[in-house]
Amino acid sequence: MSTMTFDQMFQPTTRPRGAVRLTRRGRVVVVVLALMAVLAVGIIVAAGSVATGEAGTPEPTAVVQVGPGDTLWAIASAAADDGDVASMMDRIEKLNALDSGMLISGQRLLIPTGD
């Protein structure tokens, strides 16, 4: 069994040289500074524009009015010159910002006319 004397109980413990001890406030400051650094890097990376200064050429389109019983598949198959109906449906959906292939009678759609 080991014994401990009274003077050994109150001697200050020595820390290794260079050890940093942060208080709660210090840890919060370090976290906030790290988040600000990540945000700054994100803004710098996102600031690079991919747009050019020159105007592009719009895709040639035609306007088609949806009739009763018309489907996106039928309209796309009539417009697809190469027979790729699924690709044409995708182009029509993107061009008209459609959420689904559901159409309403009387709706006007932009249809790509050339490649």
C-alpha positions in Angstrom: 0.0 0.0 0.0 1.3 3.4 -0.8 1.1 6.4 1.5 0.7 10.0 0.6 1.9 12.8 2.7 0.1 16.1 3.3 2.6 18.2 1.3 2.3 15.9 -1.7 -1.5 16.4 -1.9 -1.2 20.2 -2.5 1.7 20.4 -4.9 0.7 21.8 -8.2 0.7 19.4 -11.0 2.9 20.3 -14.0 1.5 20.3 -17.5 3.6 19.5 -20.4 5.0 22.5 -22.1 2.9 23.8 -25.0 -0.4 22.3 -23.8 -3.3 24.7 -24.5 -6.4 24.7 -22.3 -9.4 26.4 -23.7 -12.3 27.7 -21.6 -15.8 27.3 -22.9 -15.8 30.8 -24.3 -12.5 30.0 -26.0 -13.9 26.8 -27.6 -16.9 28.8 -28.9 -14.6 31.4 -30.4 -12.5 28.8 -32.1 -15.6 27.1 -33.6 -17.1 30.4 -34.8 -13.8 31.4 -36.4 -13.6 28.0 -38.1 -17.1 28.3 -39.5 -16.3 31.8 -40.7 -13.2 30.5 -42.5 -15.2 27.7 -44.2 -17.9 30.2 -45.2 -15.3 32.5 -46.7 -13.7 29.7 -48.7 -17.2 28.7 -49.9 -18.0 32.2 -51.1 -14.6 32.5 -52.9 -15.1 29.2 -54.6 -18.7 29.9 -55.6 -17.8 33.4 -56.9 -16.3 32.0 -60.0 -18.9 32.5 -62.7 -19.4 30.0 -65.4 -21.3 32.4 -67.6 -19.8 34.1 -70.6 -20.1 37.7 -71.7 -21.5 36.7 -75.1 -25.1 36.0 -75.7 -26.0 32.4 -76.7 -28.3 31.3 -79.4 -31.7 30.2 -78.3 -33.0 26.8 -79.3 -35.4 27.0 -82.3 -38.9 26.1 -81.0 -42.4 26.0 -82.1 -45.6 26.5 -80.0 -48.0 23.7 -79.8 -51.4 23.9 -78.1 -52.5 20.8 -76.2 -55.8 19.4 -77.4 -58.2 17.1 -75.5 -56.7 13.7 -75.1 -53.2 14.8 -76.2 -50.3 13.2 -74.2 -46.7 14.3 -73.8 -45.7 11.0 -75.4 -47.8 11.7 -78.5 -46.6 15.3 -78.9 -42.9 14.2 -78.4 -43.3 11.3 -80.8 -44.6 13.7 -83.5 -41.7 16.1 -82.9 -38.9 13.5 -82.6 -37.3 13.2 -86.0 -34.7 10.6 -84.9 -37.3 8.4 -83.2 -35.9 9.0 -79.7 -39.2 9.9 -78.0 -37.9 9.7 -74.4 -35.2 12.2 -75.1 -37.6 14.5 -76.8 -40.0 14.2 -73.8 -37.1 15.2 -71.5 -36.3 18.2 -73.7 -39.9 19.4 -73.7 -40.2 19.0 -70.0 -37.1 21.0 -69.4 -37.9 23.7 -71.9 -41.4 24.2 -70.4 -40.4 23.6 -66.8 -42.9 20.8 -66.3 -42.9 18.9 -63.1 -44.5 15.9 -64.7 -45.8 14.6 -68.0 -49.3 15.7 -67.1 -50.8 18.1 -69.6 -54.0 20.3 -69.6 -56.1 20.9 -72.6 -55.5 24.4 -74.0 -51.9 24.5 -72.5 -49.3 25.9 -74.8 -46.0 24.1 -75.0 -42.7 25.0 -76.6 -41.4 22.2 -78.8 -37.8 22.0 -80.1 -37.8 22.0 -83.9 -34.2 21.4 -84.8 -31.0 19.9 -83.4 
